Amino acid sequence: MKLENQLDSLSRRSFCEKWAKASLGVTVLHGLGGRAFAADGPGFGKAKNVIFLQMIGGMSHIDTLDPKDGPTQGPKAPIKTKADLQLGGTMENLAKQADKISIIRSMTSKTGVHASGQYLIRSGYEQRGTIQHPNIGAWAQHFKGASHKTLPSSVCVNRQPNAGNGFFPASYSPLPILDPDAGLQYSRSDVSDEVMRKRLAMLDKLDAGFRERFQTAGVKSYTEFYEKTVSIMSSTDLEAFRLDAEPDALKEKYGRNKFGQGCLLARRLVEKGIRYIEVASGGWDMHNNIEEGLEEKGTELDVALAALLEDLQSRGLLETTLVVLCSEFGRGPKINGNAGRDHHPRVFSTMLAGGGVKGGFVYGSSDKEGFSVADKQVSVQDFLSTIGWSLGLPVDEVVMSPTNRPFTVGDKGRPVMDVFA
């Protein structure tokens, strides 16, 4: 392109941007390919927090969020809900909360491999050996800063952080809570506060020379991470990680299992101002005996998710908290020889609730067997961009990595605007 044409293009873009801001009161965000989204569109920035529920292994859409009649029907028949939609037969409690949820039934992915699919649904990017990509929590911290003075902005429950910070500083990494009942382990010293202060002061002196000599991004990131850890250890906000402060009746309502208690912990962390909480549930890779697997895992999900939505709403938190339910892919319509279903990335379903999302709403559809997308295809990148949009992130803004490569929230995906009220 000639220089004068480039200047003309930039001038036109600048004029349009200034006109939109002056006349309409909107900011236009530009990214790769010249796309633009108005930053005051439906749902933008409605969510202050995100609870990201990831079903590890490949949750069957046909048996949960997109039930089918006929030969591909699961072990249990679809059930009617409070809203004008159906859910899988194990979703009895969620059916009573269906007026709070939006289901996307036209998700699609190109990967049917667990590790790659889990990485993609968490980051919006295909897994590469040369770089780590951030999850939405890290993107939010980059654009919005820390969400709490002492506590981390991101927490992951029932899973390791797995470089959730991506190419951002290590201080953006989610704090792992591997057992919700145990809370934040080793956060209290077995010596007095005075002894601990002296030890930390001595360690600081020992490190000072190293920090002065090696003023690299890695050393700076480590120092920030260390200082954050020390501040957490001395914070009264650690009580947020203690489930023993919750009544037994509420613990029972969420379900006495790691996923149920993880959802309860997520609600406590939202109350404390932690922006992004991931809660994982394993055991969804049901190649064998899917009926038995759904009875266990489907019931756990149904009980915990319904309790979470009801609890958040009763505390006035649902409108500002986006609850996300997803998995790396779905499972095939055909029951295999082991009474299970195999991997199926061609079409699957996800769910959103709160954070400005419509209730009792279905976006897109699969065909009558649940084999392919029939209408309004949504990529994983679109889905992640939708979450970022709800958080008020500039999903079209290009950020350069330390290796000088361009990235955006959700890898150039387009937010699904129709799910927002």
C-alpha positions as a printed NumPy array, in Angstrom:
array([[  0.   ,   0.   ,   0.   ],
       [  1.314,   3.472,  -0.907],
       [  2.11 ,   5.89 ,   1.908],
       [ -0.554,   8.389,   0.837],
       [ -3.199,   5.642,   0.854],
       [ -2.099,   4.58 ,   4.332],
       [ -2.41 ,   8.168,   5.557],
       [ -5.836,   8.522,   3.944],
       [ -6.963,   5.305,   5.64 ],
       [ -5.709,   6.49 ,   9.017],
       [ -7.33 ,   9.882,   8.522],
       [-10.683,   8.298,   7.708],
       [-10.395,   6.003,  10.716],
       [ -9.458,   8.915,  12.996],
       [-12.385,  10.976,  11.706],
       [-14.862,   8.112,  12.247],
       [-13.529,   7.459,  15.725],
       [-13.747,  11.115,  16.776],
       [-17.208,  11.486,  15.235],
       [-18.497,   8.404,  17.065],
       [-17.111,   9.615,  20.366],
       [-18.479,  13.148,  19.983],
       [-21.862,  12.294,  18.484],
       [-22.712,   8.964,  20.062],
       [-20.603,   8.943,  23.199],
       [-18.943,   5.648,  22.311],
       [-15.346,   4.534,  22.07 ],
       [-14.39 ,   2.496,  19.03 ],
       [-11.844,  -0.242,  19.646],
       [ -9.719,  -1.209,  16.669],
       [ -7.888,  -4.455,  16.171],
       [ -6.594,  -6.764,  13.502],
       [ -8.392,  -6.651,  10.195],
       [ -9.956,  -3.257,  10.853],
       [-12.798,  -4.664,  12.994],
       [-14.398,  -2.454,  15.604],
       [-16.817,  -2.874,  18.523],
       [-18.664,  -0.063,  20.285],
       [-17.652,  -0.172,  23.941],
       [-21.131,   0.688,  25.184],
       [-22.872,  -2.213,  23.423],
       [-25.217,  -4.669,  25.176],
       [-23.698,  -6.283,  28.25 ],
       [-20.342,  -4.516,  28.027],
       [-18.724,  -4.368,  31.467],
       [-21.798,  -5.686,  33.303],
       [-19.718,  -8.383,  35.009],
       [-17.264,  -7.408,  37.732],
       [-16.398, -11.042,  38.458],
       [-16.338, -14.345,  36.575],
       [-16.812, -17.874,  37.927],
       [-15.479, -20.192,  35.21 ],
       [-16.715, -23.772,  35.669],
       [-14.674, -26.13 ,  33.481],
       [-15.825, -29.731,  33.056],
       [-12.63 , -31.661,  32.367],
       [-12.86 , -34.582,  29.951],
       [-15.589, -33.547,  27.524],
       [-19.103, -33.04 ,  28.898],
       [-21.816, -34.625,  26.76 ],
       [-23.978, -31.82 ,  25.382],
       [-26.667, -34.339,  24.439],
       [-27.082, -35.388,  28.072],
       [-26.875, -31.94 ,  29.685],
       [-27.504, -28.663,  27.825],
       [-28.779, -29.887,  24.428],
       [-30.897, -33.013,  25.052],
       [-32.334, -34.932,  22.113],
       [-35.337, -37.158,  21.53 ],
       [-35.056, -40.301,  19.447],
       [-32.146, -42.708,  18.918],
       [-29.434, -40.339,  20.204],
       [-31.266, -39.634,  23.471],
       [-29.255, -40.275,  26.603],
       [-30.013, -42.599,  29.523],
       [-32.614, -40.145,  30.82 ],
       [-35.272, -38.309,  28.846],
       [-35.078, -34.51 ,  28.532],
       [-36.872, -32.541,  31.207],
       [-38.911, -29.369,  30.991],
       [-37.649, -26.32 ,  32.812],
       [-38.933, -23.151,  34.385],
       [-38.104, -21.408,  31.099],
       [-39.048, -22.372,  27.555],
       [-36.173, -24.808,  27.054],
       [-35.25 , -28.388,  27.899],
       [-32.288, -29.803,  29.813],
       [-30.779, -33.257,  30.212],
       [-32.456, -35.685,  32.584],
       [-29.954, -35.202,  35.417],
       [-30.413, -31.413,  35.468],
       [-33.463, -31.373,  37.761],
       [-32.254, -28.599,  40.075],
       [-30.867, -26.443,  37.28 ],
       [-34.242, -26.739,  35.534],
       [-35.705, -24.651,  38.363],
       [-33.072, -21.955,  37.698],
       [-33.407, -22.011,  33.896],
       [-34.864, -18.513,  33.853],
       [-31.384, -17.286,  34.837],
       [-29.32 , -18.978,  32.101],
       [-28.368, -18.592,  28.441],
       [-27.276, -21.709,  26.565],
       [-25.128, -21.643,  23.431],
       [-25.899, -24.858,  21.519],
       [-23.782, -24.148,  18.442],
       [-20.239, -24.253,  19.818],
       [-17.618, -25.871,  17.607],
       [-13.908, -26.661,  17.832],
       [-11.255, -28.211,  15.615],
       [ -9.569, -30.239,  18.339],
       [-10.768, -33.485,  19.884],
       [ -7.676, -33.983,  22.06 ],
       [ -8.116, -33.339,  25.779],
       [ -5.019, -31.27 ,  26.586],
       [ -5.288, -29.12 ,  23.462],
       [ -9.023, -28.642,  23.889],
       [ -8.721, -27.693,  27.55 ],
       [ -6.004, -25.188,  26.72 ],
       [ -8.142, -23.706,  23.929],
       [-11.343, -23.315,  25.972],
       [ -9.345, -21.647,  28.742],
       [ -7.281, -19.239,  26.611],
       [ -8.905, -18.989,  23.186],
       [ -5.635, -19.994,  21.519],
       [ -4.276, -23.198,  20.048],
       [ -1.512, -24.701,  22.158],
       [  2.018, -23.915,  20.984],
       [  5.37 , -25.059,  22.276],
       [  6.885, -21.598,  21.889],
       [  4.502, -19.487,  23.989],
       [  1.917, -19.656,  26.774],
       [ -1.356, -17.775,  26.3  ],
       [ -3.217, -15.99 ,  29.136],
       [ -6.612, -16.977,  30.46 ],
       [ -9.323, -14.329,  30.772],
       [ -8.351, -13.597,  34.373],
       [ -4.852, -12.566,  33.306],
       [ -6.219, -10.452,  30.456],
       [ -8.524,  -8.712,  32.928],
       [ -5.64 ,  -7.966,  35.283],
       [ -3.626,  -6.557,  32.39 ],
       [ -6.388,  -4.169,  31.331],
       [ -8.   ,  -3.411,  34.693],
       [ -5.224,  -3.898,  37.231],
       [ -5.483,  -5.904,  40.448],
       [ -8.987,  -6.481,  41.793],
       [ -7.937,  -6.545,  45.465],
       [ -5.32 ,  -4.805,  47.574],
       [ -3.861,  -7.974,  49.103],
       [ -5.645, -11.028,  47.683],
       [ -4.869, -12.315,  44.178],
       [ -7.082, -11.258,  41.284],
       [ -7.409, -14.861,  40.064],
       [ -7.864, -18.19 ,  41.845],
       [ -8.15 , -21.698,  40.41 ],
       [ -9.919, -24.402,  42.419],
       [ -9.407, -28.176,  42.04 ],
       [ -6.629, -27.634,  39.514],
       [ -3.08 , -26.367,  39.058],
       [ -2.628, -22.887,  37.535],
       [ -0.92 , -24.335,  34.434],
       [  0.612, -21.012,  33.399],
       [ -2.757, -19.242,  33.411],
       [ -0.889, -15.938,  33.326],
       [  0.435, -16.842,  29.866],
       [  3.006, -14.313,  28.645],
       [  1.981, -11.798,  31.322],
       [  3.984, -11.501,  34.585],
       [  3.963, -14.406,  37.041],
       [  2.062, -12.218,  39.509],
       [ -0.972, -12.592,  37.193],
       [ -1.   , -16.358,  37.709],
       [ -4.077, -17.757,  39.496],
       [ -3.597, -18.918,  43.072],
       [ -4.284, -22.68 ,  43.203],
       [ -6.633, -24.176,  45.807],
       [ -6.428, -27.926,  45.271],
       [ -8.883, -28.824,  48.034],
       [-11.696, -26.358,  48.827],
       [-12.257, -27.859,  52.276],
       [ -8.591, -27.351,  53.181],
       [ -8.584, -23.769,  51.906],
       [ -5.307, -21.922,  51.444],
       [ -2.775, -24.274,  52.991],
       [  0.553, -23.229,  54.56 ],
       [ -0.589, -19.617,  54.707],
       [  0.215, -19.293,  58.402],
       [  3.683, -19.613,  59.912],
       [  4.377, -21.888,  62.88 ],
       [  6.49 , -19.161,  64.497],
       [  5.467, -15.873,  66.104],
       [  4.773, -12.778,  64.013],
       [  7.883, -11.098,  65.451],
       [ 10.157, -13.975,  64.44 ],
       [  8.572, -14.077,  60.995],
       [  9.133, -10.339,  60.492],
       [ 12.811, -10.706,  61.386],
       [ 13.221, -13.632,  59.002],
       [ 11.567, -11.746,  56.167],
       [ 13.723,  -8.667,  56.825],
       [ 16.871, -10.813,  56.711],
       [ 15.748, -12.466,  53.489],
       [ 15.027,  -9.064,  51.965],
       [ 18.583,  -7.914,  52.739],
       [ 20.038, -11.066,  51.204],
       [ 17.974, -10.576,  48.045],
       [ 18.624,  -6.835,  47.708],
       [ 22.005,  -7.193,  46.026],
       [ 20.69 ,  -9.724,  43.533],
       [ 17.703,  -7.53 ,  42.654],
       [ 19.986,  -4.534,  42.174],
       [ 22.402,  -6.43 ,  39.945],
       [ 19.842,  -8.261,  37.806],
       [ 17.053,  -5.822,  36.975],
       [ 15.297,  -8.058,  34.465],
       [ 11.584,  -8.572,  33.875],
       [ 11.84 , -12.072,  35.359],
       [ 13.435, -10.848,  38.59 ],
       [ 10.91 ,  -8.025,  38.851],
       [  8.054, -10.464,  38.344],
       [  9.424, -12.81 ,  41.003],
       [  9.815,  -9.91 ,  43.452],
       [  6.21 ,  -8.809,  42.875],
       [  4.997, -12.381,  43.347],
       [  7.008, -12.743,  46.566],
       [  5.766,  -9.439,  47.987],
       [  2.175, -10.373,  47.132],
       [  2.584, -13.712,  48.916],
       [  3.915, -12.02 ,  52.045],
       [  1.031,  -9.541,  52.056],
       [ -1.49 , -12.384,  51.718],
       [  0.056, -14.229,  54.674],
       [ -0.462, -11.204,  56.906],
       [ -3.935, -10.316,  55.628],
       [ -7.166, -10.787,  57.572],
       [ -8.824, -11.4  ,  54.193],
       [ -7.533, -14.983,  54.324],
       [-10.822, -15.808,  56.028],
       [-12.368, -15.823,  52.556],
       [-10.693, -19.189,  51.922],
       [-12.217, -20.845,  55.011],
       [-15.339, -22.868,  54.281],
       [-15.786, -23.725,  57.954],
       [-17.318, -20.256,  58.302],
       [-20.285, -21.44 ,  56.202],
       [-23.31 , -23.192,  57.785],
       [-23.52 , -26.959,  57.326],
       [-26.916, -26.644,  55.653],
       [-25.434, -24.494,  52.879],
       [-22.514, -26.879,  52.411],
       [-25.013, -29.701,  51.972],
       [-26.998, -27.646,  49.473],
       [-23.933, -27.223,  47.247],
       [-23.029, -30.919,  47.546],
       [-20.405, -32.525,  49.764],
       [-17.836, -33.07 ,  47.021],
       [-14.86 , -31.108,  45.686],
       [-16.82 , -29.469,  42.893],
       [-19.749, -28.473,  45.077],
       [-17.515, -27.059,  47.783],
       [-15.41 , -25.39 ,  45.09 ],
       [-18.493, -23.525,  43.877],
       [-19.257, -22.447,  47.446],
       [-15.679, -21.218,  47.824],
       [-16.026, -19.317,  44.539],
       [-19.022, -17.453,  45.924],
       [-17.025, -16.484,  49.036],
       [-14.147, -15.245,  46.882],
       [-16.483, -13.152,  44.729],
       [-17.769, -11.53 ,  47.915],
       [-14.181, -10.603,  48.79 ],
       [-13.579,  -8.977,  45.419],
       [-11.538, -11.65 ,  43.644],
       [-12.277, -11.057,  39.977],
       [-11.738, -14.419,  38.282],
       [-12.286, -17.864,  39.812],
       [-11.895, -21.133,  37.918],
       [-13.491, -24.269,  39.368],
       [-12.655, -27.582,  37.705],
       [-14.593, -30.843,  37.739],
       [-12.862, -33.961,  36.417],
       [-14.296, -37.303,  35.359],
       [-16.268, -36.26 ,  32.263],
       [-14.407, -38.472,  29.763],
       [-17.22 , -41.026,  29.576],
       [-16.14 , -43.55 ,  26.945],
       [-17.563, -46.275,  29.176],
       [-20.91 , -46.599,  30.951],
       [-22.11 , -43.042,  30.476],
       [-25.293, -43.723,  32.431],
       [-23.339, -44.387,  35.618],
       [-20.976, -41.486,  34.936],
       [-23.819, -39.025,  34.442],
       [-25.539, -40.188,  37.585],
       [-22.429, -39.179,  39.54 ],
       [-20.954, -36.198,  37.684],
       [-24.187, -34.876,  36.21 ],
       [-25.819, -34.845,  39.619],
       [-22.796, -33.101,  41.178],
       [-22.948, -30.413,  38.496],
       [-26.705, -29.983,  38.722],
       [-26.769, -29.627,  42.501],
       [-23.775, -27.283,  42.747],
       [-24.621, -25.027,  39.804],
       [-28.239, -24.562,  40.858],
       [-27.143, -23.763,  44.417],
       [-24.536, -21.284,  43.158],
       [-27.006, -19.376,  40.982],
       [-29.583, -19.215,  43.757],
       [-26.984, -18.185,  46.337],
       [-25.502, -15.44 ,  44.16 ],
       [-28.924, -14.029,  43.384],
       [-30.029, -14.034,  47.026],
       [-26.927, -11.974,  47.915],
       [-27.377,  -9.512,  45.065],
       [-24.247, -10.757,  43.288],
       [-25.583, -12.514,  40.195],
       [-26.095,  -9.396,  38.092],
       [-22.409,  -8.487,  38.444],
       [-21.027, -12.046,  38.356],
       [-20.802, -13.971,  35.091],
       [-21.112, -17.723,  35.702],
       [-19.623, -19.776,  32.861],
       [-20.108, -23.512,  32.26 ],
       [-17.958, -25.128,  29.582],
       [-15.952, -28.159,  28.516],
       [-13.257, -28.759,  25.907],
       [-15.713, -30.474,  23.524],
       [-18.899, -32.524,  23.514],
       [-19.541, -36.216,  23.016],
       [-20.839, -38.06 ,  19.982],
       [-24.497, -38.913,  19.37 ],
       [-23.78 , -42.611,  18.913],
       [-23.483, -44.84 ,  21.98 ],
       [-20.33 , -46.939,  21.49 ],
       [-19.753, -50.613,  22.283],
       [-18.827, -49.788,  25.88 ],
       [-22.112, -47.986,  26.579],
       [-20.348, -44.622,  26.423],
       [-19.901, -41.691,  24.052],
       [-16.672, -40.674,  22.308],
       [-15.067, -37.251,  21.759],
       [-17.043, -34.829,  19.586],
       [-15.699, -31.31 ,  18.936],
       [-17.902, -30.696,  15.883],
       [-20.708, -29.318,  18.04 ],
       [-21.189, -28.881,  21.783],
       [-22.808, -26.54 ,  24.283],
       [-21.833, -23.942,  26.864],
       [-23.831, -21.925,  29.386],
       [-23.705, -18.377,  30.732],
       [-25.618, -16.795,  33.607],
       [-25.573, -13.425,  35.371],
       [-23.298, -10.59 ,  34.292],
       [-25.92 ,  -8.959,  32.076],
       [-26.813, -12.206,  30.27 ],
       [-30.402, -12.992,  29.249],
       [-32.313, -15.616,  31.215],
       [-34.183, -18.568,  29.706],
       [-32.433, -18.009,  26.367],
       [-30.937, -20.368,  23.78 ],
       [-28.525, -19.19 ,  21.089],
       [-27.827, -21.367,  18.065],
       [-28.693, -25.004,  17.575],
       [-27.319, -28.391,  16.621],
       [-29.015, -30.755,  14.18 ],
       [-31.603, -33.271,  15.369],
       [-28.934, -35.854,  16.267],
       [-26.593, -33.408,  18.006],
       [-23.899, -34.176,  15.432],
       [-23.301, -30.821,  13.697],
       [-24.045, -27.126,  14.054],
       [-27.38 , -26.302,  12.438],
       [-27.544, -22.573,  13.07 ],
       [-25.416, -19.641,  14.319],
       [-22.008, -21.284,  14.716],
       [-19.904, -20.049,  17.65 ],
       [-16.165, -20.7  ,  17.863],
       [-14.234, -21.063,  21.1  ],
       [-12.629, -17.723,  20.259],
       [-16.073, -16.102,  20.011],
       [-17.021, -17.628,  23.358],
       [-13.913, -16.32 ,  25.137],
       [-14.421, -12.892,  23.566],
       [-17.981, -12.909,  24.91 ],
       [-16.669, -13.485,  28.435],
       [-14.11 , -10.713,  27.99 ],
       [-16.807,  -8.39 ,  26.663],
       [-18.978,  -9.017,  29.728],
       [-15.991,  -8.045,  31.899],
       [-15.583,  -4.814,  29.969],
       [-12.304,  -5.775,  28.29 ],
       [-11.276,  -4.174,  24.98 ],
       [-11.474,  -7.473,  23.11 ],
       [-10.235,  -5.934,  19.867],
       [ -7.169,  -4.234,  21.313],
       [ -3.86 ,  -5.698,  20.19 ],
       [ -1.309,  -6.456,  22.907],
       [  2.277,  -7.298,  22.016],
       [  3.859, -10.209,  23.858],
       [  7.469, -10.102,  25.153],
       [  8.417, -11.84 ,  21.889],
       [  6.825,  -8.921,  19.999],
       [  3.893, -10.912,  18.644],
       [  0.332,  -9.479,  18.498],
       [ -2.472, -10.983,  20.585],
       [ -6.058, -10.103,  21.48 ],
       [ -8.554, -11.411,  24.01 ],
       [-10.004, -14.556,  22.429],
       [ -7.742, -14.518,  19.374],
       [ -9.863, -12.207,  17.198],
       [-13.161, -13.786,  18.227],
       [-16.418, -11.839,  18.005],
       [-18.589, -11.469,  21.134],
       [-22.012, -13.11 ,  20.875],
       [-24.061,  -9.961,  21.487],
       [-27.428, -11.722,  21.348],
       [-26.913, -13.406,  24.729],
       [-26.908, -10.052,  26.525],
       [-30.063,  -8.373,  27.757]])
